[in-house]
Amino acid sequence: MVRKRNLTLALDEELIVKARVIAARRRTSLTSLVRRSIEDLVTGDELQAQARRRLKAGMREPAFEVGQTKWSREELHDRPQFH
């Protein structure tokens, strides 16, 4: 079982009123709304960090071979229509 702790937040009154309206429309409590928002924030941050690690690993070790063909600068920039 996950242990839960209370957290005290100081928020602007107008923000609290608007958040309560959103919570009521979603048929949930303000506590649940805040909890879900923080969970989404943490999960998104963790997924972003994982994606960054995979991207960096992929840059170090390419997943595919391009081949042995080598071109000279002249061959790459050869444009017969301009000759």
Backbone bond lengths (Angstrom), bond angles and torsions (degrees), N, CA, C in turn:
res aa  C-N    CA-C-N  psi(-1)  N-CA   C-N-CA  omega(-1)  CA-C   N-CA-C  phi
1 M - - - 1.458 - - 1.529 109.86 -
2 V 1.326 115.95 134.91 1.455 121.36 179.37 1.521 109.06 -80.33
3 R 1.301 115.21 129.08 1.463 120.41 179.43 1.525 109.48 -78.27
4 K 1.320 117.36 132.31 1.459 122.05 179.95 1.516 109.48 -108.06
5 R 1.333 114.00 144.78 1.464 120.13 178.56 1.518 108.82 -127.70
6 N 1.304 115.94 151.83 1.466 120.69 176.39 1.518 109.72 -79.91
7 L 1.325 114.74 149.75 1.452 121.84 179.17 1.518 107.52 -135.20
8 T 1.316 116.54 131.54 1.455 120.83 178.49 1.517 108.85 -100.14
9 L 1.325 116.29 128.78 1.457 122.11 178.85 1.517 109.85 -119.83
10 A 1.307 116.29 144.03 1.457 121.47 173.55 1.530 106.87 -109.28
11 L 1.335 116.15 112.93 1.462 121.84 -178.17 1.519 109.86 -127.12
12 D 1.329 115.82 155.23 1.458 119.86 176.22 1.527 109.45 -62.86
13 E 1.323 116.40 142.47 1.460 121.99 -178.36 1.529 111.43 -57.32
14 E 1.311 117.12 -42.74 1.468 121.22 -179.11 1.534 111.20 -61.83
15 L 1.321 116.44 -39.87 1.453 121.05 177.92 1.530 111.08 -64.51
16 I 1.314 116.37 -41.27 1.465 120.81 178.94 1.523 110.61 -62.66
17 V 1.328 117.36 -44.60 1.466 121.44 -179.94 1.530 110.14 -60.83
18 K 1.330 116.99 -46.37 1.459 120.62 179.87 1.527 111.17 -64.30
19 A 1.323 117.16 -39.69 1.468 120.80 179.18 1.522 110.91 -66.31
20 R 1.329 117.22 -37.42 1.474 120.33 177.72 1.524 111.13 -64.59
21 V 1.315 116.80 -37.52 1.463 121.10 177.88 1.531 109.20 -63.30
22 I 1.334 116.62 -45.54 1.469 120.65 178.34 1.522 110.24 -61.64
23 A 1.313 116.92 -44.38 1.468 120.78 179.28 1.528 110.39 -60.85
24 A 1.322 117.70 -42.96 1.462 121.29 -179.99 1.527 110.94 -63.83
25 R 1.339 116.82 -41.79 1.464 120.12 177.86 1.522 111.48 -62.32
26 R 1.329 115.89 -32.58 1.464 120.41 179.61 1.529 112.60 -90.04
27 R 1.320 115.31 4.39 1.469 122.31 179.38 1.525 112.04 54.55
28 T 1.321 114.29 49.07 1.457 120.66 178.35 1.524 108.50 -141.88
29 S 1.294 116.92 177.47 1.463 120.63 178.88 1.526 110.23 -94.15
30 L 1.309 115.14 162.77 1.452 120.14 176.36 1.528 110.01 -63.17
31 T 1.312 116.57 -37.57 1.467 121.13 177.45 1.527 110.59 -59.69
32 S 1.331 117.09 -46.95 1.465 120.70 179.53 1.523 111.26 -63.93
33 L 1.318 116.52 -39.26 1.459 121.11 179.18 1.536 110.55 -62.38
34 V 1.317 116.71 -45.53 1.465 121.36 179.42 1.527 109.94 -67.12
35 R 1.330 116.79 -43.25 1.462 120.50 179.63 1.528 110.76 -58.60
36 R 1.335 116.25 -48.35 1.472 120.36 -179.80 1.527 112.01 -62.78
37 S 1.318 116.23 -39.22 1.470 119.98 179.20 1.521 111.16 -63.41
38 I 1.323 117.09 -42.57 1.467 120.45 179.13 1.525 110.16 -69.12
39 E 1.333 117.76 -40.01 1.470 120.40 176.98 1.523 110.64 -60.58
40 D 1.344 117.13 -43.50 1.468 121.23 178.59 1.528 110.91 -62.90
41 L 1.317 116.80 -40.44 1.460 121.66 178.64 1.528 110.82 -62.06
42 V 1.325 116.83 -47.38 1.463 121.55 -179.10 1.523 110.77 -66.08
43 T 1.335 117.28 -45.34 1.464 121.14 179.67 1.525 110.62 -61.50
44 G 1.318 117.57 -45.06 1.458 121.77 178.78 1.514 111.90 -61.09
45 D 1.318 116.81 -40.32 1.457 121.12 179.43 1.530 110.44 -65.93
46 E 1.332 116.60 -41.30 1.465 120.69 178.85 1.532 110.93 -65.95
47 L 1.332 117.33 -41.89 1.475 120.77 178.29 1.521 111.01 -64.01
48 Q 1.321 116.28 -38.57 1.459 120.42 178.83 1.530 110.35 -65.64
49 A 1.325 117.06 -40.90 1.470 120.73 178.44 1.530 110.67 -64.72
50 Q 1.332 117.35 -40.56 1.473 121.09 177.77 1.528 110.36 -63.14
51 A 1.313 116.95 -44.11 1.463 121.17 -179.99 1.524 110.43 -62.72
52 R 1.336 116.79 -40.35 1.456 121.09 178.13 1.530 111.14 -62.15
53 R 1.355 116.07 -42.53 1.470 120.15 178.66 1.525 110.90 -63.76
54 R 1.354 117.39 -42.81 1.471 120.81 178.84 1.530 110.52 -63.60
55 L 1.315 116.98 -41.09 1.459 120.96 179.40 1.526 110.94 -62.92
56 K 1.329 116.65 -45.34 1.464 120.14 179.14 1.518 111.14 -64.19
57 A 1.329 117.90 -40.45 1.466 121.16 178.08 1.524 110.00 -63.87
58 G 1.311 117.71 -40.76 1.454 122.20 178.79 1.517 112.37 -64.64
59 M 1.310 116.89 -31.12 1.463 120.57 178.43 1.531 110.62 -72.28
60 R 1.322 116.31 -32.77 1.462 119.80 179.08 1.520 111.56 -75.74
61 E 1.329 116.95 -36.41 1.462 122.18 -177.42 1.526 109.41 -127.39
62 P 1.324 117.87 94.50 1.469 119.89 -179.47 1.530 111.53 -57.66
63 A 1.307 117.04 144.17 1.464 122.24 -176.79 1.520 112.92 -86.44
64 F 1.325 118.22 -5.25 1.459 119.62 -177.36 1.529 110.08 -147.61
65 E 1.319 115.09 160.12 1.464 122.00 177.07 1.521 108.47 -101.62
66 V 1.299 117.11 138.53 1.452 121.23 179.28 1.523 110.21 -85.42
67 G 1.311 116.75 -31.92 1.460 120.76 179.77 1.513 111.23 125.46
68 Q 1.316 115.35 -177.50 1.465 121.13 -175.65 1.525 113.10 -97.88
69 T 1.317 117.79 -7.50 1.457 120.89 -175.74 1.520 110.18 -64.77
70 K 1.314 115.59 132.22 1.456 121.51 177.09 1.531 107.12 -122.47
71 W 1.302 116.07 136.87 1.456 120.62 178.56 1.518 108.89 -116.53
72 S 1.307 115.17 148.95 1.467 119.47 173.97 1.530 107.58 -84.52
73 R 1.304 115.22 165.61 1.463 119.98 178.79 1.527 109.58 -60.25
74 E 1.314 116.06 -40.29 1.459 120.58 -179.12 1.533 111.30 -63.02
75 E 1.350 116.66 -42.00 1.464 120.31 179.51 1.526 111.13 -64.96
76 L 1.316 116.69 -39.70 1.463 120.10 -179.62 1.524 111.83 -66.37
77 H 1.324 115.62 -32.27 1.462 119.58 -176.28 1.528 112.58 -103.81
78 D 1.313 116.78 10.31 1.457 120.93 178.52 1.514 110.21 -69.90
79 R 1.326 115.52 121.21 1.461 120.85 179.70 1.507 108.33 -128.21
80 P 1.349 116.42 93.24 1.477 120.52 -174.64 1.525 112.61 -54.82
81 Q 1.300 119.43 -32.52 1.456 120.74 -176.92 1.531 111.90 -65.02
82 F 1.342 118.04 -14.96 1.455 120.99 -179.70 1.528 113.00 -99.04
83 H 1.347 118.54 1.49 1.475 121.61 -177.90 1.501 110.54 -85.00
